[in-house]
Amino acid sequence: MPAKKEYLASKSQRALKITAGLLGGYFLAISIHMLLAVLLPYRIEVIITGAFSVFLLWTAFMVTAFLVRNGWVVWGIYLVSILFCAWLVYFLK
């Protein structure tokens, strides 16, 4: 039994969510770990642990990208978060 058409997203929204989950989620996970490396005193351990924890955080961001109805909202949230983390890394370093 197919789903109702009202619950299905359009192809453009689906593409926006997929790209936000893949690209935006990855860059957001990396920028959060860069911020942690700047804030915490043990940078090498954060970078080494980041090899594993980035993957877990990335999958969480991929899942949360599909919780929002509009793909542009997801991209907006991810880009603002990435720029905020990058701004903090730049000024804290």
Phi and psi restraints in degrees (range 20) as a CNS / XPLOR table:
assign (resid 1 and name C) (resid 2 and name N)
       (resid 2 and name CA) (resid 2 and name C) 1.0 -71.5 20.0 2
assign (resid 2 and name N) (resid 2 and name CA)
       (resid 2 and name C) (resid 3 and name N) 1.0 158.4 20.0 2
assign (resid 2 and name C) (resid 3 and name N)
       (resid 3 and name CA) (resid 3 and name C) 1.0 -75.1 20.0 2
assign (resid 3 and name N) (resid 3 and name CA)
       (resid 3 and name C) (resid 4 and name N) 1.0 159.7 20.0 2
assign (resid 3 and name C) (resid 4 and name N)
       (resid 4 and name CA) (resid 4 and name C) 1.0 -67.8 20.0 2
assign (resid 4 and name N) (resid 4 and name CA)
       (resid 4 and name C) (resid 5 and name N) 1.0 144.8 20.0 2
assign (resid 4 and name C) (resid 5 and name N)
       (resid 5 and name CA) (resid 5 and name C) 1.0 -65.0 20.0 2
assign (resid 5 and name N) (resid 5 and name CA)
       (resid 5 and name C) (resid 6 and name N) 1.0 -26.9 20.0 2
assign (resid 5 and name C) (resid 6 and name N)
       (resid 6 and name CA) (resid 6 and name C) 1.0 -70.9 20.0 2
assign (resid 6 and name N) (resid 6 and name CA)
       (resid 6 and name C) (resid 7 and name N) 1.0 -20.5 20.0 2
assign (resid 6 and name C) (resid 7 and name N)
       (resid 7 and name CA) (resid 7 and name C) 1.0 -93.8 20.0 2
assign (resid 7 and name N) (resid 7 and name CA)
       (resid 7 and name C) (resid 8 and name N) 1.0 -9.5 20.0 2
assign (resid 7 and name C) (resid 8 and name N)
       (resid 8 and name CA) (resid 8 and name C) 1.0 -89.9 20.0 2
assign (resid 8 and name N) (resid 8 and name CA)
       (resid 8 and name C) (resid 9 and name N) 1.0 141.8 20.0 2
assign (resid 8 and name C) (resid 9 and name N)
       (resid 9 and name CA) (resid 9 and name C) 1.0 -86.2 20.0 2
assign (resid 9 and name N) (resid 9 and name CA)
       (resid 9 and name C) (resid 10 and name N) 1.0 155.4 20.0 2
assign (resid 9 and name C) (resid 10 and name N)
       (resid 10 and name CA) (resid 10 and name C) 1.0 -71.7 20.0 2
assign (resid 10 and name N) (resid 10 and name CA)
       (resid 10 and name C) (resid 11 and name N) 1.0 168.2 20.0 2
assign (resid 10 and name C) (resid 11 and name N)
       (resid 11 and name CA) (resid 11 and name C) 1.0 -66.4 20.0 2
assign (resid 11 and name N) (resid 11 and name CA)
       (resid 11 and name C) (resid 12 and name N) 1.0 -34.9 20.0 2
assign (resid 11 and name C) (resid 12 and name N)
       (resid 12 and name CA) (resid 12 and name C) 1.0 -69.9 20.0 2
assign (resid 12 and name N) (resid 12 and name CA)
       (resid 12 and name C) (resid 13 and name N) 1.0 -39.7 20.0 2
assign (resid 12 and name C) (resid 13 and name N)
       (resid 13 and name CA) (resid 13 and name C) 1.0 -66.5 20.0 2
assign (resid 13 and name N) (resid 13 and name CA)
       (resid 13 and name C) (resid 14 and name N) 1.0 -38.6 20.0 2
assign (resid 13 and name C) (resid 14 and name N)
       (resid 14 and name CA) (resid 14 and name C) 1.0 -64.3 20.0 2
assign (resid 14 and name N) (resid 14 and name CA)
       (resid 14 and name C) (resid 15 and name N) 1.0 -41.6 20.0 2
assign (resid 14 and name C) (resid 15 and name N)
       (resid 15 and name CA) (resid 15 and name C) 1.0 -65.3 20.0 2
assign (resid 15 and name N) (resid 15 and name CA)
       (resid 15 and name C) (resid 16 and name N) 1.0 -39.7 20.0 2
assign (resid 15 and name C) (resid 16 and name N)
       (resid 16 and name CA) (resid 16 and name C) 1.0 -63.9 20.0 2
assign (resid 16 and name N) (resid 16 and name CA)
       (resid 16 and name C) (resid 17 and name N) 1.0 -41.1 20.0 2
assign (resid 16 and name C) (resid 17 and name N)
       (resid 17 and name CA) (resid 17 and name C) 1.0 -68.1 20.0 2
assign (resid 17 and name N) (resid 17 and name CA)
       (resid 17 and name C) (resid 18 and name N) 1.0 -39.2 20.0 2
assign (resid 17 and name C) (resid 18 and name N)
       (resid 18 and name CA) (resid 18 and name C) 1.0 -66.2 20.0 2
assign (resid 18 and name N) (resid 18 and name CA)
       (resid 18 and name C) (resid 19 and name N) 1.0 -45.8 20.0 2
assign (resid 18 and name C) (resid 19 and name N)
       (resid 19 and name CA) (resid 19 and name C) 1.0 -68.6 20.0 2
assign (resid 19 and name N) (resid 19 and name CA)
       (resid 19 and name C) (resid 20 and name N) 1.0 -34.9 20.0 2
assign (resid 19 and name C) (resid 20 and name N)
       (resid 20 and name CA) (resid 20 and name C) 1.0 -66.3 20.0 2
assign (resid 20 and name N) (resid 20 and name CA)
       (resid 20 and name C) (resid 21 and name N) 1.0 -40.2 20.0 2
assign (resid 20 and name C) (resid 21 and name N)
       (resid 21 and name CA) (resid 21 and name C) 1.0 -67.0 20.0 2
assign (resid 21 and name N) (resid 21 and name CA)
       (resid 21 and name C) (resid 22 and name N) 1.0 -42.8 20.0 2
assign (resid 21 and name C) (resid 22 and name N)
       (resid 22 and name CA) (resid 22 and name C) 1.0 -76.1 20.0 2
assign (resid 22 and name N) (resid 22 and name CA)
       (resid 22 and name C) (resid 23 and name N) 1.0 -59.4 20.0 2
assign (resid 22 and name C) (resid 23 and name N)
       (resid 23 and name CA) (resid 23 and name C) 1.0 -79.5 20.0 2
assign (resid 23 and name N) (resid 23 and name CA)
       (resid 23 and name C) (resid 24 and name N) 1.0 -52.6 20.0 2
assign (resid 23 and name C) (resid 24 and name N)
       (resid 24 and name CA) (resid 24 and name C) 1.0 -63.8 20.0 2
assign (resid 24 and name N) (resid 24 and name CA)
       (resid 24 and name C) (resid 25 and name N) 1.0 -41.0 20.0 2
assign (resid 24 and name C) (resid 25 and name N)
       (resid 25 and name CA) (resid 25 and name C) 1.0 -63.8 20.0 2
assign (resid 25 and name N) (resid 25 and name CA)
       (resid 25 and name C) (resid 26 and name N) 1.0 -39.0 20.0 2
assign (resid 25 and name C) (resid 26 and name N)
       (resid 26 and name CA) (resid 26 and name C) 1.0 -66.2 20.0 2
assign (resid 26 and name N) (resid 26 and name CA)
       (resid 26 and name C) (resid 27 and name N) 1.0 -48.1 20.0 2
assign (resid 26 and name C) (resid 27 and name N)
       (resid 27 and name CA) (resid 27 and name C) 1.0 -66.9 20.0 2
assign (resid 27 and name N) (resid 27 and name CA)
       (resid 27 and name C) (resid 28 and name N) 1.0 -32.0 20.0 2
assign (resid 27 and name C) (resid 28 and name N)
       (resid 28 and name CA) (resid 28 and name C) 1.0 -69.5 20.0 2
assign (resid 28 and name N) (resid 28 and name CA)
       (resid 28 and name C) (resid 29 and name N) 1.0 -41.2 20.0 2
assign (resid 28 and name C) (resid 29 and name N)
       (resid 29 and name CA) (resid 29 and name C) 1.0 -63.9 20.0 2
assign (resid 29 and name N) (resid 29 and name CA)
       (resid 29 and name C) (resid 30 and name N) 1.0 -40.8 20.0 2
assign (resid 29 and name C) (resid 30 and name N)
       (resid 30 and name CA) (resid 30 and name C) 1.0 -65.4 20.0 2
assign (resid 30 and name N) (resid 30 and name CA)
       (resid 30 and name C) (resid 31 and name N) 1.0 -42.5 20.0 2
assign (resid 30 and name C) (resid 31 and name N)
       (resid 31 and name CA) (resid 31 and name C) 1.0 -68.9 20.0 2
assign (resid 31 and name N) (resid 31 and name CA)
       (resid 31 and name C) (resid 32 and name N) 1.0 -33.1 20.0 2
assign (resid 31 and name C) (resid 32 and name N)
       (resid 32 and name CA) (resid 32 and name C) 1.0 -65.6 20.0 2
assign (resid 32 and name N) (resid 32 and name CA)
       (resid 32 and name C) (resid 33 and name N) 1.0 -39.8 20.0 2
assign (resid 32 and name C) (resid 33 and name N)
       (resid 33 and name CA) (resid 33 and name C) 1.0 -71.3 20.0 2
assign (resid 33 and name N) (resid 33 and name CA)
       (resid 33 and name C) (resid 34 and name N) 1.0 -32.6 20.0 2
assign (resid 33 and name C) (resid 34 and name N)
       (resid 34 and name CA) (resid 34 and name C) 1.0 -64.8 20.0 2
assign (resid 34 and name N) (resid 34 and name CA)
       (resid 34 and name C) (resid 35 and name N) 1.0 -39.6 20.0 2
assign (resid 34 and name C) (resid 35 and name N)
       (resid 35 and name CA) (resid 35 and name C) 1.0 -64.3 20.0 2
assign (resid 35 and name N) (resid 35 and name CA)
       (resid 35 and name C) (resid 36 and name N) 1.0 -41.4 20.0 2
assign (resid 35 and name C) (resid 36 and name N)
       (resid 36 and name CA) (resid 36 and name C) 1.0 -63.4 20.0 2
assign (resid 36 and name N) (resid 36 and name CA)
       (resid 36 and name C) (resid 37 and name N) 1.0 -37.7 20.0 2
assign (resid 36 and name C) (resid 37 and name N)
       (resid 37 and name CA) (resid 37 and name C) 1.0 -65.7 20.0 2
assign (resid 37 and name N) (resid 37 and name CA)
       (resid 37 and name C) (resid 38 and name N) 1.0 -30.9 20.0 2
assign (resid 37 and name C) (resid 38 and name N)
       (resid 38 and name CA) (resid 38 and name C) 1.0 -79.2 20.0 2
assign (resid 38 and name N) (resid 38 and name CA)
       (resid 38 and name C) (resid 39 and name N) 1.0 -38.9 20.0 2
assign (resid 38 and name C) (resid 39 and name N)
       (resid 39 and name CA) (resid 39 and name C) 1.0 -76.0 20.0 2
assign (resid 39 and name N) (resid 39 and name CA)
       (resid 39 and name C) (resid 40 and name N) 1.0 -40.0 20.0 2
assign (resid 39 and name C) (resid 40 and name N)
       (resid 40 and name CA) (resid 40 and name C) 1.0 -86.5 20.0 2
assign (resid 40 and name N) (resid 40 and name CA)
       (resid 40 and name C) (resid 41 and name N) 1.0 149.2 20.0 2
assign (resid 40 and name C) (resid 41 and name N)
       (resid 41 and name CA) (resid 41 and name C) 1.0 -73.4 20.0 2
assign (resid 41 and name N) (resid 41 and name CA)
       (resid 41 and name C) (resid 42 and name N) 1.0 -21.4 20.0 2
assign (resid 41 and name C) (resid 42 and name N)
       (resid 42 and name CA) (resid 42 and name C) 1.0 -104.2 20.0 2
assign (resid 42 and name N) (resid 42 and name CA)
       (resid 42 and name C) (resid 43 and name N) 1.0 87.6 20.0 2
assign (resid 42 and name C) (resid 43 and name N)
       (resid 43 and name CA) (resid 43 and name C) 1.0 -73.3 20.0 2
assign (resid 43 and name N) (resid 43 and name CA)
       (resid 43 and name C) (resid 44 and name N) 1.0 -39.5 20.0 2
assign (resid 43 and name C) (resid 44 and name N)
       (resid 44 and name CA) (resid 44 and name C) 1.0 -62.8 20.0 2
assign (resid 44 and name N) (resid 44 and name CA)
       (resid 44 and name C) (resid 45 and name N) 1.0 -40.8 20.0 2
assign (resid 44 and name C) (resid 45 and name N)
       (resid 45 and name CA) (resid 45 and name C) 1.0 -66.3 20.0 2
assign (resid 45 and name N) (resid 45 and name CA)
       (resid 45 and name C) (resid 46 and name N) 1.0 -36.3 20.0 2
assign (resid 45 and name C) (resid 46 and name N)
       (resid 46 and name CA) (resid 46 and name C) 1.0 -66.4 20.0 2
assign (resid 46 and name N) (resid 46 and name CA)
       (resid 46 and name C) (resid 47 and name N) 1.0 -40.2 20.0 2
assign (resid 46 and name C) (resid 47 and name N)
       (resid 47 and name CA) (resid 47 and name C) 1.0 -67.6 20.0 2
assign (resid 47 and name N) (resid 47 and name CA)
       (resid 47 and name C) (resid 48 and name N) 1.0 -42.2 20.0 2
assign (resid 47 and name C) (resid 48 and name N)
       (resid 48 and name CA) (resid 48 and name C) 1.0 -67.7 20.0 2
assign (resid 48 and name N) (resid 48 and name CA)
       (resid 48 and name C) (resid 49 and name N) 1.0 -44.2 20.0 2
assign (resid 48 and name C) (resid 49 and name N)
       (resid 49 and name CA) (resid 49 and name C) 1.0 -68.2 20.0 2
assign (resid 49 and name N) (resid 49 and name CA)
       (resid 49 and name C) (resid 50 and name N) 1.0 -27.7 20.0 2
assign (resid 49 and name C) (resid 50 and name N)
       (resid 50 and name CA) (resid 50 and name C) 1.0 -62.1 20.0 2
assign (resid 50 and name N) (resid 50 and name CA)
       (resid 50 and name C) (resid 51 and name N) 1.0 -24.5 20.0 2
assign (resid 50 and name C) (resid 51 and name N)
       (resid 51 and name CA) (resid 51 and name C) 1.0 -61.0 20.0 2
assign (resid 51 and name N) (resid 51 and name CA)
       (resid 51 and name C) (resid 52 and name N) 1.0 -30.8 20.0 2
assign (resid 51 and name C) (resid 52 and name N)
       (resid 52 and name CA) (resid 52 and name C) 1.0 -98.4 20.0 2
assign (resid 52 and name N) (resid 52 and name CA)
       (resid 52 and name C) (resid 53 and name N) 1.0 -40.5 20.0 2
assign (resid 52 and name C) (resid 53 and name N)
       (resid 53 and name CA) (resid 53 and name C) 1.0 -76.8 20.0 2
assign (resid 53 and name N) (resid 53 and name CA)
       (resid 53 and name C) (resid 54 and name N) 1.0 -22.5 20.0 2
assign (resid 53 and name C) (resid 54 and name N)
       (resid 54 and name CA) (resid 54 and name C) 1.0 -63.9 20.0 2
assign (resid 54 and name N) (resid 54 and name CA)
       (resid 54 and name C) (resid 55 and name N) 1.0 -40.0 20.0 2
assign (resid 54 and name C) (resid 55 and name N)
       (resid 55 and name CA) (resid 55 and name C) 1.0 -62.9 20.0 2
assign (resid 55 and name N) (resid 55 and name CA)
       (resid 55 and name C) (resid 56 and name N) 1.0 -42.4 20.0 2
assign (resid 55 and name C) (resid 56 and name N)
       (resid 56 and name CA) (resid 56 and name C) 1.0 -65.8 20.0 2
assign (resid 56 and name N) (resid 56 and name CA)
       (resid 56 and name C) (resid 57 and name N) 1.0 -42.6 20.0 2
assign (resid 56 and name C) (resid 57 and name N)
       (resid 57 and name CA) (resid 57 and name C) 1.0 -68.2 20.0 2
assign (resid 57 and name N) (resid 57 and name CA)
       (resid 57 and name C) (resid 58 and name N) 1.0 -36.1 20.0 2
assign (resid 57 and name C) (resid 58 and name N)
       (resid 58 and name CA) (resid 58 and name C) 1.0 -63.3 20.0 2
assign (resid 58 and name N) (resid 58 and name CA)
       (resid 58 and name C) (resid 59 and name N) 1.0 -43.7 20.0 2
assign (resid 58 and name C) (resid 59 and name N)
       (resid 59 and name CA) (resid 59 and name C) 1.0 -65.0 20.0 2
assign (resid 59 and name N) (resid 59 and name CA)
       (resid 59 and name C) (resid 60 and name N) 1.0 -35.7 20.0 2
assign (resid 59 and name C) (resid 60 and name N)
       (resid 60 and name CA) (resid 60 and name C) 1.0 -65.2 20.0 2
assign (resid 60 and name N) (resid 60 and name CA)
       (resid 60 and name C) (resid 61 and name N) 1.0 -39.8 20.0 2
assign (resid 60 and name C) (resid 61 and name N)
       (resid 61 and name CA) (resid 61 and name C) 1.0 -69.8 20.0 2
assign (resid 61 and name N) (resid 61 and name CA)
       (resid 61 and name C) (resid 62 and name N) 1.0 -31.8 20.0 2
assign (resid 61 and name C) (resid 62 and name N)
       (resid 62 and name CA) (resid 62 and name C) 1.0 -66.1 20.0 2
assign (resid 62 and name N) (resid 62 and name CA)
       (resid 62 and name C) (resid 63 and name N) 1.0 -40.2 20.0 2
assign (resid 62 and name C) (resid 63 and name N)
       (resid 63 and name CA) (resid 63 and name C) 1.0 -69.2 20.0 2
assign (resid 63 and name N) (resid 63 and name CA)
       (resid 63 and name C) (resid 64 and name N) 1.0 -42.9 20.0 2
assign (resid 63 and name C) (resid 64 and name N)
       (resid 64 and name CA) (resid 64 and name C) 1.0 -69.0 20.0 2
assign (resid 64 and name N) (resid 64 and name CA)
       (resid 64 and name C) (resid 65 and name N) 1.0 -20.3 20.0 2
assign (resid 64 and name C) (resid 65 and name N)
       (resid 65 and name CA) (resid 65 and name C) 1.0 -65.0 20.0 2
assign (resid 65 and name N) (resid 65 and name CA)
       (resid 65 and name C) (resid 66 and name N) 1.0 -27.7 20.0 2
assign (resid 65 and name C) (resid 66 and name N)
       (resid 66 and name CA) (resid 66 and name C) 1.0 -91.1 20.0 2
assign (resid 66 and name N) (resid 66 and name CA)
       (resid 66 and name C) (resid 67 and name N) 1.0 -0.9 20.0 2
assign (resid 66 and name C) (resid 67 and name N)
       (resid 67 and name CA) (resid 67 and name C) 1.0 -82.4 20.0 2
assign (resid 67 and name N) (resid 67 and name CA)
       (resid 67 and name C) (resid 68 and name N) 1.0 -19.5 20.0 2
assign (resid 67 and name C) (resid 68 and name N)
       (resid 68 and name CA) (resid 68 and name C) 1.0 -96.5 20.0 2
assign (resid 68 and name N) (resid 68 and name CA)
       (resid 68 and name C) (resid 69 and name N) 1.0 142.7 20.0 2
assign (resid 68 and name C) (resid 69 and name N)
       (resid 69 and name CA) (resid 69 and name C) 1.0 -70.5 20.0 2
assign (resid 69 and name N) (resid 69 and name CA)
       (resid 69 and name C) (resid 70 and name N) 1.0 -38.2 20.0 2
assign (resid 69 and name C) (resid 70 and name N)
       (resid 70 and name CA) (resid 70 and name C) 1.0 -102.1 20.0 2
assign (resid 70 and name N) (resid 70 and name CA)
       (resid 70 and name C) (resid 71 and name N) 1.0 126.4 20.0 2
assign (resid 70 and name C) (resid 71 and name N)
       (resid 71 and name CA) (resid 71 and name C) 1.0 -69.4 20.0 2
assign (resid 71 and name N) (resid 71 and name CA)
       (resid 71 and name C) (resid 72 and name N) 1.0 -28.9 20.0 2
assign (resid 71 and name C) (resid 72 and name N)
       (resid 72 and name CA) (resid 72 and name C) 1.0 -67.8 20.0 2
assign (resid 72 and name N) (resid 72 and name CA)
       (resid 72 and name C) (resid 73 and name N) 1.0 -32.7 20.0 2
assign (resid 72 and name C) (resid 73 and name N)
       (resid 73 and name CA) (resid 73 and name C) 1.0 -66.2 20.0 2
assign (resid 73 and name N) (resid 73 and name CA)
       (resid 73 and name C) (resid 74 and name N) 1.0 -41.6 20.0 2
assign (resid 73 and name C) (resid 74 and name N)
       (resid 74 and name CA) (resid 74 and name C) 1.0 -62.4 20.0 2
assign (resid 74 and name N) (resid 74 and name CA)
       (resid 74 and name C) (resid 75 and name N) 1.0 -47.1 20.0 2
assign (resid 74 and name C) (resid 75 and name N)
       (resid 75 and name CA) (resid 75 and name C) 1.0 -60.7 20.0 2
assign (resid 75 and name N) (resid 75 and name CA)
       (resid 75 and name C) (resid 76 and name N) 1.0 -40.6 20.0 2
assign (resid 75 and name C) (resid 76 and name N)
       (resid 76 and name CA) (resid 76 and name C) 1.0 -62.6 20.0 2
assign (resid 76 and name N) (resid 76 and name CA)
       (resid 76 and name C) (resid 77 and name N) 1.0 -45.1 20.0 2
assign (resid 76 and name C) (resid 77 and name N)
       (resid 77 and name CA) (resid 77 and name C) 1.0 -64.4 20.0 2
assign (resid 77 and name N) (resid 77 and name CA)
       (resid 77 and name C) (resid 78 and name N) 1.0 -44.4 20.0 2
assign (resid 77 and name C) (resid 78 and name N)
       (resid 78 and name CA) (resid 78 and name C) 1.0 -66.1 20.0 2
assign (resid 78 and name N) (resid 78 and name CA)
       (resid 78 and name C) (resid 79 and name N) 1.0 -42.2 20.0 2
assign (resid 78 and name C) (resid 79 and name N)
       (resid 79 and name CA) (resid 79 and name C) 1.0 -67.7 20.0 2
assign (resid 79 and name N) (resid 79 and name CA)
       (resid 79 and name C) (resid 80 and name N) 1.0 -39.9 20.0 2
assign (resid 79 and name C) (resid 80 and name N)
       (resid 80 and name CA) (resid 80 and name C) 1.0 -64.6 20.0 2
assign (resid 80 and name N) (resid 80 and name CA)
       (resid 80 and name C) (resid 81 and name N) 1.0 -40.5 20.0 2
assign (resid 80 and name C) (resid 81 and name N)
       (resid 81 and name CA) (resid 81 and name C) 1.0 -66.2 20.0 2
assign (resid 81 and name N) (resid 81 and name CA)
       (resid 81 and name C) (resid 82 and name N) 1.0 -41.1 20.0 2
assign (resid 81 and name C) (resid 82 and name N)
       (resid 82 and name CA) (resid 82 and name C) 1.0 -63.2 20.0 2
assign (resid 82 and name N) (resid 82 and name CA)
       (resid 82 and name C) (resid 83 and name N) 1.0 -46.1 20.0 2
assign (resid 82 and name C) (resid 83 and name N)
       (resid 83 and name CA) (resid 83 and name C) 1.0 -65.9 20.0 2
assign (resid 83 and name N) (resid 83 and name CA)
       (resid 83 and name C) (resid 84 and name N) 1.0 -36.1 20.0 2
assign (resid 83 and name C) (resid 84 and name N)
       (resid 84 and name CA) (resid 84 and name C) 1.0 -65.6 20.0 2
assign (resid 84 and name N) (resid 84 and name CA)
       (resid 84 and name C) (resid 85 and name N) 1.0 -44.0 20.0 2
assign (resid 84 and name C) (resid 85 and name N)
       (resid 85 and name CA) (resid 85 and name C) 1.0 -64.3 20.0 2
assign (resid 85 and name N) (resid 85 and name CA)
       (resid 85 and name C) (resid 86 and name N) 1.0 -40.4 20.0 2
assign (resid 85 and name C) (resid 86 and name N)
       (resid 86 and name CA) (resid 86 and name C) 1.0 -65.9 20.0 2
assign (resid 86 and name N) (resid 86 and name CA)
       (resid 86 and name C) (resid 87 and name N) 1.0 -38.7 20.0 2
assign (resid 86 and name C) (resid 87 and name N)
       (resid 87 and name CA) (resid 87 and name C) 1.0 -63.0 20.0 2
assign (resid 87 and name N) (resid 87 and name CA)
       (resid 87 and name C) (resid 88 and name N) 1.0 -43.5 20.0 2
assign (resid 87 and name C) (resid 88 and name N)
       (resid 88 and name CA) (resid 88 and name C) 1.0 -64.8 20.0 2
assign (resid 88 and name N) (resid 88 and name CA)
       (resid 88 and name C) (resid 89 and name N) 1.0 -41.1 20.0 2
assign (resid 88 and name C) (resid 89 and name N)
       (resid 89 and name CA) (resid 89 and name C) 1.0 -62.1 20.0 2
assign (resid 89 and name N) (resid 89 and name CA)
       (resid 89 and name C) (resid 90 and name N) 1.0 -42.7 20.0 2
assign (resid 89 and name C) (resid 90 and name N)
       (resid 90 and name CA) (resid 90 and name C) 1.0 -64.3 20.0 2
assign (resid 90 and name N) (resid 90 and name CA)
       (resid 90 and name C) (resid 91 and name N) 1.0 -44.0 20.0 2
assign (resid 90 and name C) (resid 91 and name N)
       (resid 91 and name CA) (resid 91 and name C) 1.0 -85.5 20.0 2
assign (resid 91 and name N) (resid 91 and name CA)
       (resid 91 and name C) (resid 92 and name N) 1.0 -22.0 20.0 2
assign (resid 91 and name C) (resid 92 and name N)
       (resid 92 and name CA) (resid 92 and name C) 1.0 -84.1 20.0 2
assign (resid 92 and name N) (resid 92 and name CA)
       (resid 92 and name C) (resid 93 and name N) 1.0 -21.4 20.0 2
